[in-house]
Amino acid sequence: MDFEAFPLQGLPATKAGASTHEAGEDRGHGRFPGGAAFLVFVVALFADFAAPRTADALELRMVARQGPVREAADPNSRLVATVPAGVPLRVLRELEAWYLVDLTQREGPAIQGYVSLSDAEWVAECDPKSAGEIKPGGVFQDCDVAPRMTVIPAGTFIMGSPESEPHRHSSEGPQREVTIPAPFAVGVFEVTHEEWESCVRMDGCGGLKPDDEGFGRGRRPVLNISWHAAQLYTQWLSDLTGKRYRLLSEAEWEYAARAGSTTVNYWRPEDDFCEFASVYDKTDNAFHNFDFQLDAIIPCDDGFAGTAPAGSFQPNSFGLHDMIGNAGEWTQDCFNSDYSGGPTDGSAWESGLCFLRVARGGGWFYGAEGNRSAIRTPRLAKSATSVSGFRVARDLK
C-alpha cells in the first residue's frame, strides 16, 4: 500500500529523540498486518515552537513506532489504536511530551489520538518535485536538505601545472591529458553548516557538531571535517535520496575548478583575486595577524575575516562557487608524490599513501601560493582542521 508525505516545515528531526532507522525497510511504501492501511499527510500547526534556523529547509514526516495511540496525553488513558512501526502520522498539535495525531484509514472512520515522543520518530522525506534539469549546465536539487548540484559535461583537459607556473610544487606534475568520460554532478557550493546540521539532526554524520572557528554557521562552509566524516555525509545523502553521492576525484575536481581555463586560477591574472575567492588578504591579516603565516598576504580586501557565506563570490564558467579559497575540499584520492602512473580516466587514485588524502582548492587561510587550481594538499584522513571542508559529487547513472 502506498503512502504519501507532504512537506513539513519548521520542525527539527531530533524532536522525537530517536534513530531514523527503525521505521521499516521502506520509508515511502509499506504494508501492515491485517490489511490496515493508512494514507496520511504531514502538517505542522505549531505555535511558539523555537525551531533551529535551518529547520525551514527540512522536509520531515512523522512515523509511528510499534505502539499505542491514546485518547489523551496521558500514559494511563484509553487506547484508541495500536499501530505497526512505520505508519506515517498526521501531526495536529505539539505538547511538551505528546503529539496529537490523525490516522486516516482508507476504509472506516478516522482515528485521532496522542502519541508520546517515544512512540514516534521524524524521518527525512525527499520531494522529487524539487529536482531541476539534469543535463550539462542544468542545476537541480534532489530534495530540500540536499545540496544544489550542477551538471558538468564530459571532456578532456590538461591536469597539473607547467614548470613555469609561479609557486609550483613538484607534486603538481608531470602534466598529462585526462579525459572525463561522462557528465557528472557537482555541488554548486561547498557543503555548508546548514547542510551538515541537517544530517546530524536526522541522526547521520556520527552526530558530529564541528567548530565554526567563530566565523559563523548557517550558509558558511562547514569546517573541521575529516575525510572520514565527509564520507559519513555522502553515505547519509546517498541513503536519503537513493542516488550515489560521493567525493570528487582529484581529476574531476581540477577539471571542474578549471572550467576550461588554463591559467593559474579560473579567472584572468589581471582580475581582482578578492572578487572570486575568500583568501588570506588584508581583512584576514588585520583580524588574525598570524605570525606563522608563511604564504604572502593577497593585497586586496574580500571583507571576510575567515570563511564567507556560500555564493559570496563570482563563480567559474561551470557555475561553481568557491572552488578556490573558503574551505579546502577533500577529494577521494590517496596521496601520491606526483602524477606519474596515475589514472587518466577521471577516476580516483585509490592506491599510494592512503592514510593521507588530498585536499584541493586551498582555503581562507592561504595566500596566492596555496590558492591555485593545481595546488594539492596532502592531509591525514583522520585530521579535521580549521580549513578542511568538502564538496560533493553525484553520479548521474
Secondary structure, 3 states (H helix, E strand, C coil): CECCCCCCCCCCHHHHCCCCCCCCCCCCECCCHHHCCECCCCCCCCCCCCCCCCHHHCCEEEEECCEEEECCCCCCCCEEEEECCCCEEEEEEECCCEEEEEECECCCCCEEEEEEHHHEEEEECCCHHHCCCCCCCCEECCCCCCCCEEEECCEEEEECCCCCCCCCCHHHCCCEEEEECCCEEEECCCCEHHHHHHHHHCCCHHHCCCCCCCCCCCCCECCCCCHHHHHHHHHHHHHHHCCCEEECCHHHHHHHHHCCCCCCCCCCCCCCHHHCCCCCEHHHHHHHCCCCCCCCCECCCCCCCCCCCCCCCCCCCCCCCCCCCCCEEEEEEEECCCCCCCCCCCCCCCCCEEEEEEEECCCCCCCCCCCCCCCEEEEECCCCCCCEECCEEECCC
